Amino acid sequence: SYGSGVSIAAGDTFSAAQVPAIGVTCTNPQVTSDCDVYFRICFLDPFQGTVLANYAKNELKATKAYCLAKQGDDYSGGLANYFIKAFGEENCVYEQFPEGTSDFSTYITNAQQQGCDVFFSPVSLEAAAQIIAKAETQGLGMPILAGDTWDSNVVLEAAKGTSLNICVTTFYQEGVNAEFDAAIKEWINSDATAKTNNGGDDKLSAVTVMGYDVYCVALEAIKAADSADPAAVLAALPGVTYEGITGTISFNDIGDANRDSAVVKKCNTESGNWDFVTVAKVG
């Protein structure tokens, strides 16, 4: 499954049927903590929020952060809260926007008037593109940070040609596994529908690679169970260890992936690509 909100909502259904589910990039802790059949291969928002807060403080030298989340969105609000906790609530300005918001002018202005040093907004791609447009026209004047949802061709396209400084945390940087990248690009370029679904080009976002890894993890569980029976696969999943494209994947006692690092990358607004910054850990 993709996305925290829908994964949390589906948990009761999977649990009632005792059918195992594996999340791709659903980073909210509730996905697994509230469901006995859910696993995931991604890191969690408490970790991601801390990585982003540390990057803001240590690398960007920010002392005051503006945080903008979407009302009622489990991922957006959750990651914003973890960032605020790690950065220091007393040093953050926090606002939420309602469903249907398309003009972010007021929020950009508020961030500027509050004297903030960094703009953090873990939101959907639709909102991200709109925020980028307003940030450029209004001369935001501070770096923008976001979580894994911003790792997308949509963001690259929206930011290309702007003067913005945008960094995100994510799971993979294109180029780390050249053989895999080439094979996926070959497939994308051979299928017009796949290329359209990928944003019209063959650039790789981390969710594409994570989707491949989660598929392989599911296959490993089926092989370990020697059965496609849901109960057998559910029993086999905790013991699976898979050497994936995004790293070694294994699970802890509640089904969360044992991940201790995140890729930080920056939007190259000239080339329209992501530039690798660092691999970040906490502690």
Residue, then its C-alpha position, 0 to 999 in steps of 0.5 A: s500500500y502507498g500512503s499513510g492515511v489509506s493504509i491506516a484506514a485499511g488496517d481493520t479490514f486486513s486484520a479482520a481477514q487476517v490477510p498480510a499487508i506490506g506498506v511501501t512508503c506509509t511512514n506514520p507509526q499508526v500503520t503497524s502499531d494499530c494493526d497486527v497484519y501490517f508490515r512496511i519497508c520504509f522508515l517512520d516519521p519520528f525518524q524522518g522528522t528528526v533527520l529533517a529537523n537536524y538538517a535544518k539546524n545543523e546544515l542550514k543553520a536555521t533557528k526558527a522554522y515555519c511548518l505547514a501541514k494539511q488539516g486532517d491528513d495523517y501523514s502531513g500532520g504527523l510528520a510536521n509534529y515530529f519535526i516540531k518536536a525535534f526542532g523545538e516547539e518554541n522555535c516553530v511557527y505551525e499552521q494548517f491549511p484546509e482541504g481544497t486550498s489552492d492559493f498559498s500566498t497567505y502562508i508564504t507571507n506568514a513565514q516571511q513576516q515571522g522571520c523564519d529561516v526554513f519552510f517545512s511542508p510535508v504535503s501532497l504533490e498537488a499542494a507542493a507544486q502550488i507552494i513552489a509556484k507561490a514561493e517563487t513569485q513571492g520571493l520566499g527567501m528561505p530553504i524549503l524542506a519536505g519529506d518523502t512525498w516531494d521526491s517526485n518528477v512533479v516537484l522537479e518540474a515545478a521547481k525547474g527554472t526557479s531560484l528555490n532551495i528545496c531539499v527532501t528526505t527519501f529512500y533512494q538516489e538514482g545512480v546508486n545501482a546503475e544496473f537496476d536503474a538502466a533496466i527500469k528505464e528500459w522498461i519505462n521507455s518501452d511502454a508509452t503508458a508507463k512513461t506517461n504514468n512516470g511523468g513523461d520521462d524516465k527519471l526514477s523517484a524513490v517510490t518506484v524503487m521501493g515498489y520494486d523492493v516491496y514486490c520482491v519482499a512479498l515474493e520472498a515471504i511466499k517462497a518462505a511459506d511455500s504457499a500463497d495461503p494468507a496465514a502461511v505468508l503472514a507467519a513467514l513475513p517476520g523472518v524475511t530478510y531481503e537484500g533490496i535495491t534500497g538496502t537490506i530489508s527486515f522487520n522488527d517485532i511489530g512489522d516495521a522495517n529495520r531502517d536507520s538511514a535516509v537519503v537527503k537530496k536537493c532539487n537542481t533547479e537548472s537541470g531538473n534533477w535531484d542532486f545527492v546531498t548525504v545519507a543521514k542517520v540519527g544518534 
